[in-house]
Amino acid sequence: MKRPTIADIARQAGVSKGAVSYALNGQPGVSASTRARILAIADEIGWLPNSAARALNGARANTVGLALCRPARFLGVEPFFMELISGIEGELSARSYALMLQVVTDHDEEMAIYRRWWGEGRVDGAILVDLHSGDPRVGEMEAMGMPVVVLGHPSGAGSLLPVWSDEGSPVRETVEYLTALGHRRIARVAGLPRLLHTVLRDEAFGAVCADLGLTEAITVHTDYTGEEGARATRRLLSSAARPTALVYDNDIMAVAGLSVAQEMRLDVPRDLSIVAWDDSPLSQVVRPPLTALTRDIPAYGAHAARRLLSLIAGEHVTAFEDQAARLTSRGSTAPPPA
């Protein structure tokens, strides 16, 4: 069966296509009784507006764009993005909005996608993720004039609306906790060094270690994958001054690190303590379950989507700081070996 059209409605109602268009778009030019009859027929035959045609007429697309500059294979195993997208989708679907998602290979392609979506009227706004230090995408987004919410610290968001959570206090809480257990050699397996939230965590880690006199603390940067996390862990645990505690910037690397420790015949937590950032079921099903920095990632996505929809509606919206991650102690942390 073909999709119902305005011509079908006009034929059944015995009016012109122009009259049907007036009625469906709430414009004057038809009587109240004719409008009611047209709307009833449209509902009866299952007519829905064509989003492309609506976009050409300047109508809203009822769609939000999200381009992710990450390998598609990585997204399939990354709990953070799956939970983030579920939160965004939950908020959008409740308002009859859709999410247009595309994986891209670099930032040039990402910006080209956003320009095309916005220019063709395919999206009403976008969510910008993985904010970099001195990110050139911010200026390009500002120049586009599209409603945009940035998931990232206000210091890097320019005039775009930021939704963020504090990166420093969870780092300090974790290091203070490990120090209270007796650890002095703490290493951090971090993410990509150019990401703004990595920079903020690096600064916080350096500051708290200096405050606590932890002169042997070290940070190793990776690409967030389990392979890179395992490689970094193997190097750290093979060094002469082996760390007694490792803090990972995501749970995939932490689980990979746990496997490496077990492969090297190290007992967790007796010989090595492990802490994962971004708690997920993955952190809880391994043995021992991982001590983790816990936050509500679906809610984080929902906050961003809610504020973007308000921007699209022309409402006054202010920056939003979400709740910071909090340490949840489990079986992977204990005092270091004597």
The 8 nearest C-alpha neighbors of each residue, nearest first, counted from 0:
[[1, 2, 3, 44, 45, 4, 46, 7],
 [2, 0, 3, 4, 7, 46, 45, 44],
 [1, 3, 4, 0, 46, 45, 47, 44],
 [4, 2, 46, 7, 1, 44, 45, 5],
 [5, 3, 7, 6, 2, 46, 8, 47],
 [4, 6, 8, 7, 9, 16, 19, 3],
 [5, 7, 9, 4, 8, 16, 10, 15],
 [8, 6, 10, 4, 5, 9, 3, 11],
 [7, 9, 5, 11, 6, 10, 12, 41],
 [10, 8, 6, 14, 12, 16, 7, 11],
 [9, 11, 7, 13, 8, 12, 6, 14],
 [12, 10, 8, 9, 13, 7, 40, 14],
 [11, 13, 9, 14, 10, 8, 37, 36],
 [14, 12, 10, 11, 9, 15, 8, 16],
 [15, 13, 9, 12, 18, 16, 10, 19],
 [14, 16, 18, 17, 9, 19, 13, 10],
 [17, 15, 19, 18, 9, 6, 20, 5],
 [18, 16, 20, 15, 19, 21, 14, 9],
 [17, 19, 21, 15, 20, 16, 22, 29],
 [18, 20, 16, 22, 17, 21, 23, 9],
 [21, 19, 17, 23, 18, 22, 24, 16],
 [22, 20, 26, 18, 24, 19, 23, 25],
 [21, 23, 34, 19, 25, 20, 24, 26],
 [22, 24, 20, 25, 21, 19, 38, 37],
 [25, 23, 21, 22, 26, 20, 19, 27],
 [24, 26, 22, 23, 21, 27, 20, 34],
 [25, 27, 21, 24, 22, 28, 23, 29],
 [28, 26, 29, 21, 25, 22, 30, 24],
 [27, 29, 21, 26, 30, 18, 22, 17],
 [30, 28, 27, 34, 33, 18, 31, 22],
 [31, 29, 33, 32, 34, 28, 27, 35],
 [30, 32, 34, 33, 35, 29, 36, 22],
 [33, 31, 35, 34, 30, 36, 29, 37],
 [34, 32, 36, 30, 35, 31, 37, 29],
 [33, 35, 22, 31, 37, 32, 36, 30],
 [34, 36, 32, 38, 33, 37, 39, 31],
 [35, 37, 33, 39, 34, 38, 32, 40],
 [38, 36, 34, 40, 39, 35, 33, 41],
 [39, 37, 41, 35, 40, 36, 34, 42],
 [40, 38, 36, 42, 37, 41, 43, 35],
 [39, 41, 43, 37, 42, 38, 44, 36],
 [42, 40, 38, 46, 39, 43, 44, 45],
 [41, 43, 45, 39, 40, 44, 38, 46],
 [42, 44, 40, 41, 45, 39, 46, 38],
 [43, 45, 41, 42, 46, 40, 3, 8],
 [46, 44, 42, 43, 41, 47, 3, 40],
 [47, 45, 41, 3, 44, 42, 4, 48],
 [46, 48, 45, 49, 3, 41, 4, 42],
 [49, 47, 50, 46, 53, 52, 4, 51],
 [50, 48, 52, 51, 53, 47, 54, 4],
 [49, 51, 53, 52, 60, 48, 54, 121],
 [52, 50, 54, 53, 49, 55, 121, 120],
 [53, 51, 55, 54, 49, 50, 56, 48],
 [52, 54, 58, 50, 56, 51, 55, 49],
 [53, 55, 120, 57, 51, 58, 56, 52],
 [56, 54, 52, 53, 57, 51, 120, 58],
 [55, 57, 53, 54, 58, 52, 51, 59],
 [58, 56, 54, 55, 53, 59, 120, 60],
 [59, 57, 53, 54, 56, 60, 55, 120],
 [60, 58, 61, 123, 54, 57, 53, 120],
 [59, 61, 62, 122, 121, 50, 123, 54],
 [62, 60, 96, 59, 97, 123, 122, 63],
 [61, 63, 97, 122, 60, 96, 98, 123],
 [64, 62, 98, 122, 124, 125, 123, 99],
 [63, 65, 125, 99, 122, 98, 100, 124],
 [64, 66, 100, 126, 125, 99, 67, 101],
 [67, 65, 101, 102, 100, 109, 103, 68],
 [68, 66, 102, 69, 103, 101, 65, 128],
 [67, 69, 103, 104, 105, 102, 66, 106],
 [68, 70, 67, 71, 102, 104, 103, 73],
 [71, 69, 73, 72, 74, 68, 104, 102],
 [70, 72, 74, 73, 69, 102, 75, 103],
 [73, 71, 75, 70, 74, 76, 69, 77],
 [74, 72, 70, 71, 75, 76, 77, 69],
 [75, 73, 77, 71, 76, 72, 70, 80],
 [74, 76, 72, 73, 77, 71, 81, 78],
 [75, 77, 74, 73, 78, 72, 251, 81],
 [78, 76, 74, 79, 75, 80, 73, 81],
 [77, 79, 81, 80, 82, 76, 279, 74],
 [80, 78, 82, 77, 81, 83, 296, 277],
 [81, 79, 83, 82, 78, 84, 77, 74],
 [80, 82, 78, 84, 83, 79, 85, 77],
 [83, 81, 85, 297, 79, 80, 84, 296],
 [84, 82, 300, 80, 297, 86, 85, 81],
 [83, 85, 87, 81, 86, 82, 80, 88],
 [84, 86, 82, 88, 83, 87, 89, 297],
 [87, 85, 297, 300, 301, 89, 83, 84],
 [88, 86, 300, 301, 84, 304, 90, 85],
 [89, 87, 91, 85, 90, 86, 92, 84],
 [88, 90, 86, 92, 87, 91, 85, 93],
 [89, 91, 301, 87, 93, 88, 92, 304],
 [92, 90, 96, 88, 94, 93, 89, 87],
 [93, 91, 95, 94, 96, 89, 90, 88],
 [92, 94, 91, 90, 95, 89, 96, 88],
 [93, 95, 92, 91, 96, 90, 308, 61],
 [96, 94, 92, 93, 91, 97, 61, 62],
 [97, 95, 91, 61, 92, 62, 94, 98],
 [98, 96, 62, 91, 63, 92, 61, 99],
 [99, 97, 63, 62, 64, 100, 88, 96],
 [98, 100, 64, 63, 65, 97, 62, 101],
 [101, 99, 65, 66, 98, 64, 102, 67],
 [100, 102, 66, 67, 103, 65, 99, 64],
 [101, 103, 67, 66, 68, 71, 69, 100],
 [104, 102, 68, 105, 67, 109, 108, 101],
 [103, 105, 68, 108, 69, 102, 70, 106],
 [106, 104, 108, 107, 68, 103, 109, 69],
 [105, 107, 109, 108, 110, 68, 104, 136],
 [108, 106, 110, 109, 105, 111, 104, 112],
 [107, 109, 111, 106, 110, 105, 112, 103],
 [108, 110, 106, 112, 107, 111, 103, 66],
 [111, 109, 113, 107, 112, 108, 114, 106],
 [112, 110, 108, 114, 109, 113, 115, 107],
 [111, 113, 115, 109, 110, 114, 116, 108],
 [114, 112, 110, 116, 115, 111, 117, 109],
 [115, 113, 111, 117, 112, 116, 118, 110],
 [114, 116, 118, 112, 113, 117, 119, 111],
 [117, 115, 121, 113, 119, 114, 118, 122],
 [116, 118, 120, 114, 115, 119, 122, 113],
 [119, 117, 115, 120, 116, 114, 121, 113],
 [120, 118, 116, 121, 117, 115, 54, 55],
 [121, 119, 54, 117, 118, 122, 116, 60],
 [120, 122, 116, 119, 60, 117, 54, 62],
 [123, 121, 62, 63, 60, 124, 120, 117],
 [122, 124, 63, 62, 60, 59, 61, 311],
 [125, 123, 146, 63, 122, 147, 145, 64],
 [126, 124, 64, 147, 63, 65, 127, 146],
 [125, 127, 148, 65, 147, 149, 128, 64],
 [126, 128, 149, 150, 148, 125, 65, 147],
 [127, 129, 150, 130, 149, 126, 151, 67],
 [130, 128, 131, 194, 127, 150, 151, 195],
 [129, 131, 128, 195, 151, 194, 134, 132],
 [132, 130, 194, 195, 134, 193, 133, 129],
 [131, 133, 195, 134, 194, 193, 155, 130],
 [134, 132, 131, 135, 155, 195, 137, 130],
 [133, 135, 131, 132, 136, 137, 130, 155],
 [136, 134, 137, 138, 133, 139, 131, 140],
 [137, 135, 139, 134, 138, 140, 110, 106],
 [136, 138, 140, 135, 139, 134, 141, 156],
 [139, 137, 141, 140, 136, 135, 142, 157],
 [140, 138, 136, 142, 141, 137, 143, 135],
 [139, 141, 143, 137, 142, 138, 136, 144],
 [140, 142, 138, 139, 143, 144, 137, 159],
 [143, 141, 139, 140, 144, 138, 145, 137],
 [144, 142, 140, 145, 141, 139, 114, 117],
 [145, 143, 142, 141, 146, 140, 147, 139],
 [144, 146, 143, 124, 147, 140, 117, 141],
 [147, 145, 124, 311, 310, 125, 144, 307],
 [148, 146, 125, 124, 126, 145, 159, 149],
 [147, 149, 160, 126, 161, 307, 127, 159],
 [150, 148, 161, 127, 151, 126, 160, 162],
 [151, 149, 162, 128, 163, 161, 127, 148],
 [150, 152, 163, 149, 130, 161, 162, 153],
 [151, 153, 154, 163, 155, 161, 156, 150],
 [154, 152, 156, 155, 161, 151, 157, 163],
 [155, 153, 152, 156, 157, 151, 132, 195],
 [154, 156, 153, 157, 152, 132, 133, 134],
 [155, 157, 153, 159, 154, 161, 158, 137],
 [158, 156, 159, 155, 137, 154, 153, 138],
 [157, 159, 156, 160, 141, 137, 161, 138],
 [160, 158, 156, 157, 147, 161, 148, 149],
 [159, 161, 148, 318, 149, 158, 147, 162],
 [162, 160, 149, 318, 153, 148, 150, 151],
 [161, 163, 319, 150, 320, 318, 151, 149],
 [164, 162, 151, 320, 152, 150, 321, 161],
 [163, 165, 321, 323, 320, 322, 166, 162],
 [164, 166, 323, 167, 168, 163, 322, 320],
 [167, 165, 200, 168, 169, 164, 199, 196],
 [168, 166, 203, 170, 169, 165, 200, 171],
 [167, 169, 171, 170, 166, 172, 165, 323],
 [170, 168, 172, 171, 167, 324, 173, 325],
 [171, 169, 173, 167, 168, 172, 204, 174],
 [170, 172, 168, 174, 173, 169, 207, 175],
 [171, 173, 169, 175, 170, 174, 168, 176],
 [174, 172, 176, 170, 171, 175, 169, 177],
 [173, 175, 177, 171, 176, 172, 178, 170],
 [174, 176, 178, 172, 173, 177, 171, 179],
 [175, 177, 179, 173, 174, 178, 172, 180],
 [178, 176, 180, 174, 179, 175, 182, 173],
 [177, 179, 182, 181, 175, 180, 176, 174],
 [178, 180, 176, 181, 177, 175, 182, 174],
 [181, 179, 334, 177, 178, 182, 176, 333],
 [180, 182, 178, 179, 334, 335, 183, 177],
 [183, 181, 178, 177, 335, 184, 180, 243],
 [182, 184, 213, 185, 178, 181, 215, 243],
 [185, 183, 242, 215, 243, 216, 182, 244],
 [186, 184, 244, 216, 242, 245, 183, 243],
 [187, 185, 217, 245, 216, 218, 242, 246],
 [186, 188, 246, 218, 245, 189, 247, 217],
 [189, 187, 247, 219, 218, 220, 246, 248],
 [190, 188, 220, 248, 187, 219, 221, 247],
 [189, 191, 221, 223, 220, 222, 248, 192],
 [190, 192, 222, 193, 221, 194, 220, 197],
 [193, 191, 194, 197, 190, 220, 198, 189],
 [192, 194, 191, 131, 132, 195, 198, 197],
 [195, 193, 131, 197, 196, 192, 191, 130],
 [194, 196, 131, 132, 198, 197, 130, 199],
 [195, 197, 199, 198, 194, 200, 166, 151],
 [198, 196, 200, 194, 195, 199, 192, 201],
 [197, 199, 201, 195, 196, 200, 202, 192],
 [198, 200, 196, 202, 197, 201, 203, 195],
 [201, 199, 203, 197, 202, 198, 166, 167],
 [202, 200, 198, 204, 199, 203, 197, 205],
 [201, 203, 199, 205, 200, 204, 206, 198],
 [202, 204, 200, 167, 206, 205, 201, 207],
 [205, 203, 201, 207, 206, 202, 200, 208],
 [204, 206, 202, 208, 203, 207, 209, 201],
 [205, 207, 203, 209, 204, 208, 202, 210],
 [208, 206, 210, 209, 204, 205, 171, 211],
 [207, 209, 213, 211, 205, 210, 206, 212],
 [210, 208, 212, 206, 207, 211, 213, 205],
 [209, 211, 207, 208, 212, 206, 213, 205],
 [212, 210, 208, 209, 213, 207, 175, 178],
 [211, 213, 209, 210, 214, 208, 207, 183],
 [214, 212, 208, 211, 215, 216, 183, 209],
 [213, 215, 216, 212, 209, 208, 184, 183],
 [216, 214, 184, 213, 217, 185, 183, 186],
 [217, 215, 185, 186, 214, 184, 213, 208],
 [216, 218, 186, 187, 215, 219, 185, 184],
 [219, 217, 187, 186, 188, 220, 189, 216],
 [220, 218, 188, 189, 187, 221, 217, 231],
 [221, 219, 189, 190, 191, 188, 192, 218],
 [220, 222, 190, 223, 191, 227, 189, 228],
 [221, 223, 191, 190, 224, 227, 220, 228],
 [224, 222, 190, 221, 252, 225, 228, 227],
 [225, 223, 226, 227, 222, 228, 252, 251],
 [224, 226, 252, 228, 255, 251, 227, 229],
 [227, 225, 229, 224, 228, 230, 255, 252],
 [226, 228, 230, 224, 229, 225, 221, 231],
 [227, 229, 252, 225, 231, 226, 230, 232],
 [228, 230, 232, 256, 226, 255, 227, 231],
 [229, 231, 227, 233, 232, 228, 226, 234],
 [232, 230, 234, 228, 233, 229, 227, 235],
 [233, 231, 229, 235, 230, 234, 256, 236],
 [232, 234, 230, 236, 231, 235, 237, 229],
 [235, 233, 237, 231, 232, 236, 238, 230],
 [236, 234, 232, 238, 237, 233, 241, 231],
 [235, 237, 241, 233, 238, 234, 232, 242],
 [238, 236, 234, 235, 233, 239, 241, 232],
 [237, 239, 241, 235, 240, 236, 234, 242],
 [238, 240, 241, 237, 236, 235, 242, 234],
 [241, 239, 238, 242, 184, 236, 215, 235],
 [240, 242, 236, 238, 239, 235, 243, 237],
 [243, 241, 184, 185, 244, 186, 240, 236],
 [242, 244, 271, 184, 335, 185, 272, 182],
 [245, 243, 272, 185, 242, 271, 273, 186],
 [244, 246, 186, 273, 187, 185, 272, 274],
 [245, 247, 187, 274, 273, 275, 188, 186],
 [248, 246, 188, 275, 249, 253, 187, 276],
 [247, 249, 189, 276, 190, 188, 275, 246],
 [250, 248, 276, 247, 251, 275, 277, 252],
 [249, 251, 253, 275, 252, 276, 254, 277],
 [252, 250, 254, 253, 225, 249, 255, 224],
 [251, 253, 228, 225, 255, 250, 254, 249],
 [254, 252, 250, 256, 255, 251, 275, 247],
 [253, 255, 257, 256, 251, 252, 250, 258],
 [256, 254, 252, 258, 229, 253, 225, 257],
 [257, 255, 253, 259, 229, 254, 258, 232],
 [256, 258, 254, 260, 255, 259, 253, 261],
 [259, 257, 261, 255, 256, 260, 262, 254],
 [260, 258, 262, 256, 261, 257, 263, 229],
 [261, 259, 263, 257, 265, 262, 258, 256],
 [260, 262, 264, 258, 263, 265, 259, 257],
 [261, 263, 259, 260, 264, 258, 265, 257],
 [264, 262, 260, 261, 265, 259, 236, 233],
 [265, 263, 261, 262, 260, 266, 259, 270],
 [266, 264, 260, 261, 263, 270, 267, 271],
 [265, 267, 270, 269, 268, 264, 261, 271],
 [268, 266, 271, 269, 331, 270, 272, 265],
 [267, 269, 272, 331, 271, 332, 333, 270],
 [268, 270, 267, 266, 271, 336, 333, 335],
 [271, 269, 266, 268, 265, 267, 336, 335],
 [270, 272, 243, 268, 267, 244, 269, 266],
 [271, 273, 332, 244, 268, 331, 267, 333],
 [272, 274, 245, 331, 244, 332, 246, 271],
 [273, 275, 246, 290, 291, 247, 289, 245],
 [276, 274, 291, 247, 250, 253, 249, 246],
 [275, 277, 249, 292, 248, 291, 250, 247],
 [278, 276, 292, 293, 249, 250, 279, 275],
 [277, 279, 293, 291, 292, 276, 282, 250],
 [278, 280, 281, 282, 277, 78, 283, 250],
 [281, 279, 283, 282, 284, 278, 78, 285],
 [280, 282, 279, 283, 284, 285, 250, 254],
 [283, 281, 289, 280, 279, 288, 284, 278],
 [282, 284, 288, 280, 281, 285, 289, 279],
 [283, 285, 281, 282, 288, 280, 286, 287],
 [286, 284, 288, 287, 283, 282, 281, 289],
 [287, 285, 288, 284, 289, 283, 330, 331],
 [286, 288, 330, 331, 285, 289, 267, 329],
 [289, 287, 283, 286, 285, 330, 282, 329],
 [290, 288, 331, 282, 329, 291, 330, 283],
 [289, 291, 329, 328, 274, 331, 327, 275],
 [292, 290, 275, 274, 327, 278, 276, 326],
 [291, 293, 326, 276, 325, 324, 277, 278],
 [292, 294, 278, 324, 325, 277, 291, 326],
 [293, 295, 324, 296, 277, 325, 292, 323],
 [294, 296, 298, 297, 299, 293, 324, 322],
 [295, 297, 299, 298, 83, 294, 82, 300],
 [298, 86, 296, 83, 82, 300, 299, 295],
 [299, 297, 301, 296, 300, 295, 86, 302],
 [300, 298, 296, 302, 297, 301, 295, 303],
 [301, 299, 86, 87, 83, 297, 303, 298],
 [300, 302, 86, 87, 298, 304, 303, 90],
 [303, 301, 305, 299, 300, 304, 298, 306],
 [302, 304, 300, 306, 301, 305, 162, 307],
 [305, 303, 307, 301, 87, 306, 302, 308],
 [304, 306, 302, 308, 307, 303, 301, 309],
 [307, 305, 309, 303, 308, 304, 310, 302],
 [306, 308, 310, 304, 309, 305, 148, 303],
 [309, 307, 311, 305, 310, 306, 312, 304],
 [308, 310, 306, 312, 307, 314, 311, 305],
 [311, 309, 307, 313, 312, 308, 314, 146],
 [310, 312, 308, 313, 309, 146, 307, 123],
 [313, 311, 309, 310, 314, 308, 307, 315],
 [314, 312, 310, 311, 309, 315, 308, 316],
 [313, 315, 309, 310, 312, 316, 311, 308],
 [314, 316, 313, 317, 310, 309, 312, 306],
 [317, 315, 314, 310, 306, 309, 318, 160],
 [318, 316, 319, 315, 160, 161, 306, 162],
 [317, 319, 161, 160, 162, 320, 316, 153],
 [320, 318, 162, 321, 317, 161, 163, 302],
 [319, 321, 163, 164, 162, 322, 318, 165],
 [322, 320, 164, 163, 319, 323, 299, 162],
 [321, 323, 164, 324, 320, 294, 165, 295],
 [322, 324, 164, 165, 321, 325, 294, 169],
 [325, 323, 294, 293, 292, 169, 322, 326],
 [326, 324, 292, 293, 169, 323, 327, 294],
 [325, 327, 292, 291, 293, 328, 173, 324],
 [328, 326, 291, 290, 292, 293, 325, 329],
 [327, 329, 290, 326, 291, 330, 332, 289],
 [330, 328, 290, 289, 331, 288, 327, 332],
 [329, 331, 287, 288, 332, 289, 290, 268],
 [330, 332, 268, 289, 273, 272, 290, 287],
 [333, 331, 272, 268, 330, 273, 290, 329],
 [332, 334, 268, 272, 335, 180, 269, 331],
 [333, 335, 180, 181, 336, 182, 332, 269],
 [336, 334, 182, 243, 181, 337, 333, 270],
 [337, 335, 270, 269, 334, 243, 271, 333],
 [336, 335, 334, 181, 270, 269, 182, 243]]
